[in-house]
Amino acid sequence: MENRIVIEQLSKSIGKTKIIKGIDLAIRPGEVYGLLGPNGAGKTTTIRMIVGLMKPTSGRVLINGYDLNQDFEKAISRVGAVVENPEMYDYLSGYDNLLHYQRMMPGVKKSRIHEVAELVGMTARLKEKTGTYSLGMRQRLGLAQALLHEPDVLILDEPTNGLDPAGIKEIRSYLRSLAHEEGISIIVSSHLLSEMEKMCDRIAVIKQGEIIAISDVKSFIQQKEDRIILRAKPIQDARKVIRAYLNIEAEKDGDELGVNCSEEQIPDLLKELIRAGVQIYEVRHAAPVTLEEQFLQVTGGESV
């Protein structure tokens, strides 16, 4: 499958400080691609360069095969974006704001305004002035504006900002539908890691301007080895057996031990423990790792 967005060695310097350091990314049609990183890691700067709001110091962005720097109009023509807080005319209604943008878009019919308003769940508020909108409703209006010209690339910075839980779930479902059913490529940045886990197909983690991990979400949060929780006595004897058999230290938590081992190793490990006189009261698989837990691990505990 040919990539719809290709980012090659994208870098940005301010003065002598390099804030984005040779980023490489490739986004396929029909996937939701998450951009994660601690505060100040370079997420928004990267997004601004992808949509042409900031010029890179070096590297390039290809959208549908067009170089953003050399053929901007063709590259950006099929891109919709909501970067930071959507800018709207507060004295106009939501409808009139969308009408203003529709008039600037060749080939977009006026009927499309009602279509996108219904898609993002704001039809009932369309005639109200934008100045009366909550932050969440402004986000919906921004998303509607980004969808007016039926883009095949959608780039969103904090798209669920200001939305209540029901609104977040609604937008998440809609974005996944756009990607998986309409084939739109979506790049999304958010500080809500639990939401990104549910929304994204793949993620890239940025730290200090560099990509430190790229993975599909399932593989990223899956532990490299199976982990079991063992309740046994005497616990110190159990730790000695585990150390001798697996050459690892079991993590003690109260009267339980956390042990990293493969599925195939579990039966023989239990035999060794029983042979050593250890009484086993419970064996269970550990709870799965979340995206947030794995993110904190790879970034050294830095918050989003």
C-alpha positions in Angstrom: 0.0 0.0 0.0 1.4 3.3 -1.1 2.0 5.9 1.7 -0.2 9.0 1.5 2.1 11.1 3.7 5.9 10.8 3.7 8.0 12.8 6.0 11.8 12.6 5.4 14.4 13.9 7.8 12.3 16.9 8.9 14.2 19.3 11.0 13.7 22.7 12.6 16.2 25.0 14.2 15.6 28.3 16.0 18.9 30.1 16.2 21.5 27.5 17.1 19.0 25.3 18.9 17.7 22.3 16.9 14.1 21.7 18.2 13.1 19.0 15.6 15.8 16.5 14.7 15.5 14.5 11.5 12.0 13.1 11.8 10.9 10.3 9.4 7.3 9.2 9.2 5.0 7.4 6.7 1.2 7.4 7.0 -0.9 5.0 5.0 -4.4 5.6 3.6 -7.2 4.7 6.0 -5.3 4.8 9.3 -5.4 7.0 12.4 -1.8 7.9 13.3 -1.1 9.3 16.8 1.7 11.7 17.6 2.6 11.4 21.2 5.2 13.2 23.3 5.8 15.1 26.6 5.1 18.8 26.8 7.6 20.7 24.7 8.7 17.5 22.8 7.9 19.0 19.4 4.4 17.6 18.5 2.8 20.9 17.6 5.9 22.2 15.8 5.9 19.0 13.7 2.2 19.3 12.9 2.7 23.0 11.9 5.4 22.0 9.5 3.3 19.2 8.0 0.5 21.7 7.1 2.8 24.4 5.9 2.3 26.8 8.8 6.0 26.7 9.6 8.9 26.2 7.2 11.3 23.4 8.1 15.1 24.1 8.3 15.7 20.9 6.3 13.9 17.8 5.2 10.6 17.5 3.3 7.0 16.6 3.5 5.3 14.7 0.7 1.5 14.6 0.6 -0.1 12.4 -2.2 3.3 12.5 -3.8 3.6 16.3 -3.9 6.4 18.1 -2.1 4.9 20.6 0.3 7.8 23.0 -0.2 8.0 22.8 -4.0 4.3 22.3 -5.0 2.4 23.7 -2.0 -1.0 24.1 -3.6 -1.3 20.6 -5.0 0.1 19.1 -1.8 -2.2 21.0 0.5 -5.3 20.9 -1.7 -6.6 17.6 -0.2 -5.6 18.4 3.4 -8.0 19.4 6.2 -6.5 20.6 9.5 -7.4 21.8 12.9 -4.2 23.1 14.6 -4.5 24.5 18.1 -7.7 26.4 18.8 -9.8 26.9 15.6 -10.0 30.6 14.5 -13.6 31.6 13.8 -15.5 34.9 13.4 -17.3 35.2 16.7 -19.9 37.7 15.4 -21.0 35.2 12.7 -23.1 32.1 13.2 -21.6 28.7 12.8 -23.3 28.4 9.5 -22.0 31.7 8.2 -18.5 30.8 9.3 -18.7 27.6 7.2 -20.4 29.5 4.4 -17.4 31.9 4.4 -15.0 29.0 4.0 -17.2 27.2 1.4 -17.1 30.3 -0.8 -13.3 30.1 -0.9 -13.3 26.5 -1.9 -13.8 25.8 -5.6 -16.2 23.0 -6.3 -17.6 22.8 -2.8 -21.4 23.0 -2.8 -23.4 24.9 -0.2 -25.3 21.8 0.7 -22.0 20.4 2.1 -22.3 22.7 5.1 -25.3 20.9 6.5 -23.6 17.5 5.7 -20.5 18.3 7.8 -22.5 19.9 10.5 -24.5 16.7 10.9 -21.4 14.6 10.8 -19.8 16.4 13.7 -23.0 16.7 15.7 -23.6 20.5 15.7 -26.7 20.9 13.5 -28.8 22.2 16.4 -26.3 25.0 17.1 -25.5 25.9 13.6 -27.5 29.2 13.5 -26.1 30.5 16.8 -23.2 33.0 16.9 -19.8 31.4 17.3 -19.1 33.7 20.2 -21.6 31.8 22.3 -19.9 28.4 21.6 -18.1 26.4 24.3 -14.6 25.3 23.5 -15.9 21.8 22.7 -18.5 23.3 20.2 -15.7 25.4 18.6 -13.7 22.2 18.1 -16.7 20.6 16.4 -17.0 23.7 14.1 -13.3 23.6 13.3 -13.6 19.9 12.4 -16.6 20.7 10.2 -14.6 23.4 8.4 -11.7 21.0 7.9 -14.0 18.5 6.3 -15.8 20.9 3.9 -13.7 20.1 0.8 -13.8 16.3 1.5 -10.1 15.9 2.2 -8.2 12.6 2.1 -5.8 13.8 4.7 -6.9 15.2 8.1 -4.4 16.7 10.6 -5.8 17.4 14.1 -4.0 18.9 17.1 -6.0 18.1 20.3 -9.3 17.5 18.5 -11.2 16.5 21.6 -10.1 19.5 23.6 -13.0 20.9 25.6 -15.4 18.0 24.8 -17.3 16.1 27.5 -16.9 12.3 27.7 -19.9 11.7 25.4 -18.5 14.2 22.9 -15.1 12.6 23.0 -16.5 9.2 22.4 -18.6 10.5 19.5 -15.7 12.3 17.8 -13.4 9.2 18.3 -16.0 7.0 16.6 -16.4 9.4 13.8 -12.7 9.8 13.1 -12.2 6.0 13.1 -15.1 5.7 10.7 -13.5 8.4 8.4 -10.3 6.5 8.3 -11.5 2.9 8.1 -14.6 3.4 5.9 -13.6 6.4 3.8 -9.9 5.7 3.6 -8.9 9.1 5.0 -5.4 9.4 6.5 -5.6 11.1 9.9 -2.7 12.4 12.0 -3.8 13.3 15.5 -2.1 14.7 18.6 -3.6 14.6 22.0 -2.7 14.6 25.7 -5.5 12.1 26.5 -3.5 8.9 26.2 -6.4 6.6 27.1 -8.3 8.1 24.2 -5.4 7.8 21.8 -5.2 4.1 22.8 -8.8 3.7 21.6 -8.6 6.0 18.6 -5.2 5.3 16.9 -4.0 2.4 14.7 -0.3 3.4 15.0 1.6 5.9 17.0 5.0 7.7 17.0 6.5 9.0 20.2 8.5 12.2 20.1 10.9 13.2 22.8 13.2 16.3 22.6 12.5 16.6 18.9 13.3 13.0 18.0 11.2 10.0 17.2 12.0 7.4 19.9 9.3 4.8 19.0 7.0 3.9 16.1 4.6 1.1 16.5 1.0 -0.1 16.0 -0.8 0.5 19.3 -1.4 -3.1 20.1 2.3 -4.0 19.8 3.4 -0.9 21.7 1.4 -1.7 24.8 2.0 -5.4 24.7 4.8 -6.5 27.0 7.7 -8.1 25.3 7.4 -11.1 27.6 4.4 -12.6 29.3 4.1 -11.5 32.9 2.6 -13.6 35.7 1.7 -12.8 39.3 2.6 -15.5 41.8 1.4 -15.8 45.4 3.6 -18.3 47.1 5.3 -19.0 50.5 8.0 -18.8 51.7 8.3 -15.8 49.4 12.1 -15.5 49.7 12.6 -19.2 48.7 10.4 -18.6 45.7 12.5 -15.6 44.7 15.7 -17.8 44.9 14.2 -20.5 42.7 13.1 -17.9 40.1 16.5 -16.3 40.2 18.2 -19.6 39.6 15.8 -20.9 37.0 15.1 -17.7 34.9 18.2 -15.6 35.9 15.9 -12.7 36.7 14.8 -10.9 39.9 11.1 -11.4 40.7 9.5 -8.1 41.7 8.0 -8.3 45.2 4.7 -6.5 46.0 3.4 -7.5 49.4 2.9 -11.3 49.4 3.0 -11.4 45.6 5.8 -11.7 43.0 5.8 -10.3 39.5 7.7 -12.6 37.1 8.5 -11.9 33.4 8.5 -15.2 31.6 7.2 -16.8 28.4 4.1 -18.9 28.3 6.2 -22.0 27.6 8.4 -21.4 30.8 5.5 -21.4 33.2 4.9 -25.1 33.7 8.6 -25.9 34.3 9.0 -22.9 36.6 6.1 -24.1 38.8 7.6 -27.6 38.9 10.9 -26.1 40.1 9.1 -24.1 42.8 7.2 -27.2 44.1 10.3 -29.3 44.0 12.0 -26.7 46.3 9.2 -26.9 48.8 7.5 -23.6 47.9 3.7 -23.6 48.4 1.9 -22.0 45.5 -1.5 -20.3 46.3 -2.2 -18.5 43.1 -0.8 -18.0 39.6 -2.4 -15.4 37.2 -1.5 -13.3 34.2 -0.7 -9.7 35.0 -3.2 -7.0 33.9 -2.3 -5.7 30.5 -0.2 -2.6 30.1 -1.9 0.5 29.0 -0.7 3.0 26.5 -0.1 5.5 29.3 2.0 3.1 31.3 4.2 2.2 28.3 4.4 5.9 27.2 5.8 6.8 30.6 8.3 4.0 30.4 9.7 4.9 27.1 9.8 8.7 27.8 11.4 8.2 31.3 8.2 9.3 33.1 7.7 12.6 31.4 4.0 13.8 31.2 2.2 14.6 28.0 
